[in-house]
């Protein structure tokens, strides 16, 4: 829901509008099930779930006697939208800190929403227990507070927004009422800044390496590709990037940037003789990006297949490594990560051609392949199609000037960087596709059709600065 909230704002539907619609919907349901003479308590937390409760209290106060309860002091209200709605409702009722359920015909639970991690603690735990012991009708806002932990409100009804949340049942949520609150369909269909919500926040106490270590295996025939991937990973926010590349390309990659740690591999191509060393070295990594610039020599294909089969590290598979996996799909069994093909590479991977104009067919093909291979697939195209085999997301943010060579290598680096920073593969692919697309648009403003892959890399920090704060 937080993803949809941010994406809705990006599409022009503000959080304050969604909050108003949500609170009004809750109030309507409470009026339908309560006696006109009944007193209503609305108990609110500090987040946007509490903000929905403030709106509900304001609407309810027009037809019922309402008391507003704050779990935490008003000074702790966390969002601008929630604070605005608290200021709106405050003149109409008293704010009370101690709830006595016996006074009320209905209690509205707006304490904790979908962002909860772990078991709720006091003062929320205390209020949840009080509501469950009250035997009064309780209407929960979006989800029962504390759910899905074992300590959660057991409501009579839950008014949930946009769609039923995965795992909600009448046993844990009472009667479930799904309410449309105006979230645009595109906020769910397409990638957007809300996907950055899925990137775990780094700790203030983090040390070097805690925010991700990436190993790029590439190069030999081509020297630029692994350098692009390595620097894109660095610009995505990771701490360390290593590029393992044949000696023939090690010097050009080293010259590209001293921020990349280059590990030369003997010879001009990746071969089977390098596999064991790479497997041992990768054990200290968070993700391995394999493929950029490797070429399609027979011995390189065999080495890629051996590496993929034997590694236990999350993978981002690109370029000629995709074809290598397509020749022997069984090597992907029990692996996790992202494969980033264009249409031609997708055919090598799956054996199926991608129709250019039929987006629905593209979505079906990608979802089926991702489900069969048990990997997230990011099919690059005019509209990127991303699937983990269960869900499908689209990305339409990019520029036609991004056909320049190297942009796919940049995407590989960003996706790898997001996985290294603890995003799931599906989330990393979504964030990566959107972030690189925005970077391309920013680069085009300056470089026009002369933009280069390196221009995208340099714009990535501006994308992170713009959207990580809103998430």
C-alpha positions in Angstrom: 0.0 0.0 0.0 2.9 2.4 0.6 4.2 1.6 -2.9 0.8 2.4 -4.3 0.5 5.6 -2.2 3.8 7.0 -3.5 3.1 5.9 -7.1 -0.4 7.5 -6.9 1.2 10.8 -5.8 3.7 10.5 -8.7 0.7 10.1 -11.0 -1.1 13.2 -9.6 -3.3 11.7 -6.9 -2.0 13.1 -3.6 -1.7 11.2 -0.3 -4.0 13.7 1.3 -6.7 12.8 -1.3 -6.4 9.1 -0.7 -6.5 9.6 3.1 -9.7 11.7 2.8 -11.4 9.0 0.7 -10.2 6.3 3.1 -11.5 8.0 6.2 -14.8 8.9 4.6 -15.3 5.2 3.6 -14.6 4.0 7.1 -17.1 6.6 8.5 -19.8 5.5 6.1 -19.5 1.8 7.2 -19.5 2.8 10.9 -22.7 4.8 10.4 -24.3 1.8 8.7 -23.7 -0.6 11.6 -24.1 1.8 14.6 -27.1 3.1 16.5 -27.7 6.8 15.9 -27.4 7.3 19.7 -24.3 5.3 20.0 -21.0 6.9 21.0 -18.0 6.1 18.9 -14.4 5.9 19.8 -11.7 6.4 17.2 -8.2 5.2 18.4 -5.4 6.5 16.3 -1.7 5.8 15.9 1.1 8.1 14.7 1.2 7.1 11.0 -1.0 7.3 8.0 -3.4 4.7 9.4 -4.0 7.1 12.2 -4.5 9.8 9.6 -7.3 7.8 8.1 -8.8 7.6 11.5 -8.6 11.3 12.0 -10.6 11.8 8.8 -13.1 9.1 9.8 -13.6 10.9 13.2 -14.3 14.2 11.5 -16.9 12.7 9.2 -18.5 10.7 12.1 -18.7 13.7 14.3 -21.4 15.1 12.0 -23.8 12.3 13.0 -22.4 10.7 16.2 -20.9 11.6 19.4 -17.2 10.8 18.9 -14.2 10.7 21.2 -10.7 10.6 19.7 -7.9 8.6 21.4 -4.2 9.0 20.6 -1.9 6.1 21.3 1.1 8.4 21.3 1.3 12.2 21.9 0.2 14.5 19.1 3.8 15.7 18.8 4.7 12.2 17.5 2.4 12.2 14.5 4.7 11.1 11.7 3.4 12.4 8.4 2.3 15.8 7.1 -1.0 14.4 5.8 -1.8 12.8 9.1 -0.9 16.0 11.0 -3.1 18.1 8.7 -6.1 15.8 9.3 -5.4 15.8 13.1 -5.5 19.6 13.0 -8.7 19.5 11.0 -10.5 17.3 13.5 -9.1 18.6 16.8 -11.6 21.5 17.1 -14.5 19.1 16.9 -13.7 16.8 19.7 -11.5 16.1 22.7 -8.4 14.0 22.4 -8.2 11.4 25.2 -5.3 9.1 26.1 -7.0 6.4 28.2 -9.7 4.3 26.5 -12.7 2.9 28.4 -14.4 0.6 25.9 -17.6 0.2 27.9 -18.7 3.7 27.0 -18.9 3.0 23.3 -21.2 1.3 20.8 -18.5 1.1 18.2 -14.7 1.5 18.3 -12.6 2.4 15.2 -9.2 0.8 15.2 -6.8 3.1 13.3 -3.6 2.4 15.2 -1.3 0.4 13.0 -1.4 -0.3 9.2 0.4 -2.5 6.7 3.9 -1.2 7.5 4.2 -3.0 10.8 7.2 -5.3 11.2 7.2 -7.8 14.1 5.0 -7.9 17.1 3.6 -4.6 18.4 5.0 -3.3 21.6 3.5 -1.0 24.3 1.6 1.3 24.2 0.1 -0.4 21.1 0.1 -3.9 22.6 -1.8 -2.7 25.6 -4.5 -1.0 23.5 -4.8 -4.1 21.3 -5.4 -6.3 24.3 -7.9 -3.8 25.7 -9.9 -3.9 22.4 -9.9 -7.7 22.3 -11.2 -7.9 25.8 -13.9 -5.3 25.4 -16.4 -7.4 23.5 -17.4 -4.2 21.7 -17.9 -4.0 17.9 -14.5 -2.9 16.4 -14.0 -1.6 12.9 -10.4 -1.8 11.8 -8.9 0.6 9.2 -7.3 -1.2 6.2 -5.9 -4.1 8.4 -6.4 -5.1 12.0 -3.7 -3.3 14.1 -0.9 -5.7 14.8 -1.7 -8.1 12.0 -0.1 -10.4 10.8 1.6 -11.0 14.1 0.0 -13.2 16.8 -0.9 -10.1 18.8 -3.5 -8.2 16.7 -6.9 -6.6 17.0 -9.7 -9.1 16.3 -12.3 -6.8 14.7 -15.9 -7.2 13.8 -15.2 -5.6 10.4 -12.2 -4.5 8.5 -12.6 -1.8 5.8 -9.6 -2.5 3.6 -8.5 -0.2 0.8 -8.0 -1.0 -2.9 -7.8 -4.8 -2.5 -7.8 -7.5 0.2 -4.4 -7.9 1.6 -2.7 -11.3 1.2 -3.5 -13.4 4.2 -6.6 -11.6 5.4 -9.5 -13.9 6.3 -12.8 -13.5 8.2 -11.1 -15.3 11.1 -8.4 -12.7 11.5 -10.2 -9.6 10.1 -13.9 -10.1 10.6 -16.2 -9.1 7.8 -13.9 -7.8 5.1 -15.2 -4.7 3.1 -13.0 -3.7 0.1 -13.2 0.0 -0.6 -11.9 1.9 -3.7 -10.2 5.1 -2.5 -9.1 6.4 -5.9 -5.7 4.7 -6.4 -5.1 4.9 -10.2 -4.8 1.6 -11.9 -1.4 2.6 -13.3 -0.1 3.0 -9.8 -0.3 -0.8 -9.5 0.5 -1.7 -13.1 3.6 0.3 -13.7 6.9 0.8 -11.8 7.3 4.1 -10.1 9.1 5.9 -7.3 7.0 3.9 -4.8 9.0 0.8 -5.7 11.9 2.4 -3.7 9.8 1.6 -0.6 10.9 -2.0 -1.1 14.6 -1.1 -0.7 15.5 -1.7 3.0 16.9 1.3 4.8 20.5 1.2 5.7 21.5 1.5 9.3 23.3 4.5 10.7 25.8 2.2 12.3 26.7 0.5 9.0 30.4 -0.2 8.2 32.1 -0.7 4.9 30.6 -3.6 3.1 27.4 -3.6 5.1 25.5 -1.9 2.2 26.4 -4.4 -0.4 29.3 -6.1 -2.2 28.9 -6.9 -5.9 31.0 -9.2 -8.1 30.8 -8.6 -11.8 32.0 -11.4 -14.1 32.4 -10.0 -17.6 34.7 -8.7 -20.3 37.3 -10.3 -22.5 36.0 -9.6 -26.0 34.5 -6.3 -24.8 36.0 -4.0 -22.2 33.4 -1.3 -21.7 30.5 -3.5 -20.6 31.8 -4.8 -17.3 33.1 -1.4 -16.4 29.6 0.1 -17.0 28.0 -2.6 -14.9 30.5 -2.1 -12.1 30.2 1.7 -12.0 26.4 1.5 -12.2 26.4 -0.8 -9.2 28.6 1.7 -7.3 26.3 4.6 -8.2 23.3 2.6 -7.1 24.6 2.8 -3.5 26.7 -0.3 -2.8 29.9 -0.2 -0.9 32.2 -2.4 -2.9 32.2 -3.6 -6.5 34.7 -6.2 -7.9 35.1 -6.9 -11.6 36.6 -10.3 -12.5 37.7 -10.1 -16.1 40.2 -11.7 -18.4 43.7 -10.1 -18.4 43.0 -8.7 -21.9 40.3 -6.4 -20.6 41.6 -5.9 -17.0 43.7 -2.8 -17.8 40.9 -0.9 -19.6 38.5 -1.6 -16.8 41.0 -0.5 -14.2 41.6 2.8 -16.1 37.9 3.4 -16.3 37.6 4.1 -12.6 39.7 3.5 -9.5 36.4 2.9 -7.6 36.2 -0.6 -9.2 38.4 -3.3 -7.8 39.6 -5.4 -10.7 40.4 -9.1 -10.4 42.3 -10.2 -13.6 41.7 -13.7 -14.9 44.5 -15.4 -16.8 44.0 -15.3 -20.6 41.8 -13.5 -23.0 38.5 -15.3 -22.3 36.5 -16.7 -19.3 37.1 -20.4 -19.3 36.6 -23.4 -17.0 40.0 -22.9 -15.4 38.6 -19.8 -13.7 35.4 -21.3 -12.3 36.6 -22.6 -8.9 38.5 -19.5 -8.0 35.4 -17.4 -8.9 33.1 -19.7 -6.8 35.5 -19.3 -3.8 35.8 -15.6 -4.2 32.0 -15.0 -4.7 31.3 -16.5 -1.3 32.1 -13.1 0.2 29.7 -11.3 -2.2 26.0 -10.4 -1.9 25.3 -10.8 -5.6 27.0 -11.9 -8.8 26.3 -10.1 -12.1 27.5 -12.3 -14.9 27.5 -11.8 -18.7 28.4 -8.2 -19.7 31.1 -8.3 -22.4 31.9 -12.0 -22.0 31.2 -13.0 -25.6 29.9 -16.4 -26.9 33.0 -18.5 -27.3 32.3 -22.2 -26.6 34.6 -22.3 -23.6 33.1 -19.2 -22.2 29.6 -20.6 -22.5 30.7 -23.8 -20.7 32.3 -21.7 -17.9 29.2 -19.7 -17.4 27.1 -22.8 -17.2 29.4 -24.3 -14.7 29.4 -21.1 -12.6 25.7 -20.7 -12.6 25.1 -24.4 -11.8 27.5 -24.4 -8.8 27.0 -21.0 -7.2 24.7 -20.3 -4.2 24.9 -16.5 -4.5 22.0 -14.5 -6.0 22.6 -13.8 -9.7 21.9 -11.1 -12.2 22.3 -12.8 -15.6 22.7 -10.6 -18.7 24.0 -10.6 -22.3 25.7 -13.8 -23.5 25.2 -15.5 -20.2 21.5 -15.6 -20.9 22.0 -17.7 -24.0 24.3 -20.0 -22.0 21.5 -20.6 -19.5 19.0 -21.1 -22.3 21.1 -23.9 -23.7 20.8 -25.7 -20.3 17.9 -24.3 -18.3 18.3 -27.0 -15.6 21.4 -25.1 -14.2 18.9 -22.5 -12.9 17.3 -25.0 -10.6 17.2 -23.7 -7.0 18.8 -20.3 -8.0 17.6 -16.9 -7.1 18.0 -13.6 -8.9 17.1 -11.7 -12.1 17.6 -12.4 -15.8 17.6 -9.3 -18.0 17.0 -10.2 -21.7 16.0 -8.2 -24.7 13.7 -9.9 -27.2 16.4 -11.8 -29.0 18.0 -13.1 -25.7 14.5 -14.0 -24.4 14.1 -16.4 -27.4 17.5 -18.0 -26.6 16.3 -18.4 -23.0 12.8 -19.6 -23.5 12.7 -20.7 -27.1 9.8 -18.4 -27.7 9.6 -15.2 -29.9 8.3 -12.0 -28.3 5.6 -10.2 -30.3 6.5 -6.5 -30.7 3.0 -5.1 -30.5 1.0 -7.4 -28.3 1.8 -6.4 -24.7 -0.6 -8.8 -23.1 1.1 -11.7 -24.9 4.5 -10.4 -23.8 3.3 -10.3 -20.2 2.0 -13.9 -20.5 5.3 -15.1 -22.0 7.5 -13.5 -19.3 5.3 -14.6 -16.5 5.3 -18.2 -17.8 9.0 -18.3 -18.3 9.7 -16.7 -14.8 7.4 -19.3 -13.2 9.1 -22.2 -15.0 12.7 -21.0 -14.3 11.9 -19.8 -10.8 13.8 -16.5 -11.5 12.6 -12.9 -11.9 12.8 -11.9 -15.6 13.1 -8.3 -16.8 12.3 -8.3 -20.5 13.7 -5.0 -21.9 11.7 -3.3 -24.6 9.5 -0.2 -25.4 7.6 -1.2 -22.3 9.7 -3.4 -20.0 7.9 -6.4 -18.6 9.0 -7.7 -15.2 7.7 -10.9 -13.5 8.7 -13.2 -10.7 6.3 -15.9 -12.0 3.4 -14.8 -9.8 3.1 -11.1 -10.4 3.8 -8.8 -13.4 4.9 -5.2 -13.4 5.5 -2.9 -16.4 8.0 0.0 -16.8 7.3 2.7 -19.4 9.9 5.3 -18.1 12.8 5.6 -20.5 13.8 7.4 -23.6 14.3 6.2 -27.2 17.8 7.7 -27.1 18.7 4.8 -24.6 19.2 2.5 -27.6 22.9 3.5 -27.3 25.3 0.7 -26.5 25.9 0.0 -22.8 22.6 1.0 -21.3 21.7 -2.6 -20.7 25.0 -3.1 -18.8 24.0 -0.1 -16.7 20.7 -1.7 -15.9 22.4 -4.9 -14.9 24.6 -3.0 -12.5 21.7 -1.2 -10.8 19.7 -4.3 -10.4 22.7 -6.1 -8.9 23.3 -3.2 -6.6 19.7 -3.2 -5.4 19.9 -7.0 -4.6 23.2 -6.3 -2.8 21.4 -3.8 -0.7 18.8 -6.5 0.4 16.0 -5.8 -2.1 14.3 -8.9 -3.3 15.0 -9.8 -6.9 11.5 -8.8 -8.1 11.8 -5.5 -6.2 15.4 -4.9 -7.5 14.3 -5.4 -11.1 11.4 -2.9 -10.6 13.6 -0.3 -9.0 16.4 -0.8 -11.5 14.1 -0.5 -14.6 12.5 2.7 -13.3 15.7 4.3 -11.9 17.7 3.7 -15.2 14.7 5.1 -17.2 14.6 8.2 -15.2 18.4 8.6 -15.4 18.0 8.3 -19.2 15.4 11.1 -19.3 17.6 13.3 -17.2 20.6 12.6 -19.4 18.6 13.4 -22.5 17.8 16.9 -21.1 21.5 17.7 -21.3 22.9 15.4 -24.0 20.0 15.0 -26.4 20.5 12.1 -28.8 24.2 12.2 -28.0 23.8 10.7 -24.6 26.0 7.8 -23.6 25.8 5.0 -21.1 28.2 6.8 -18.9 25.8 9.8 -18.8 23.1 7.5 -17.3 25.6 6.3 -14.6 26.3 9.9 -13.6 22.6 10.7 -13.3 21.8 7.8 -11.0 22.7 9.6 -7.7 20.2 12.4 -8.7 17.5 9.7 -9.1 18.3 8.2 -5.7 18.2 11.6 -4.1 14.9 12.5 -5.7 13.0 9.3 -4.9 14.6 7.6 -1.8 13.5 10.4 0.4 9.8 10.2 -0.8 9.9 6.4 -0.1 
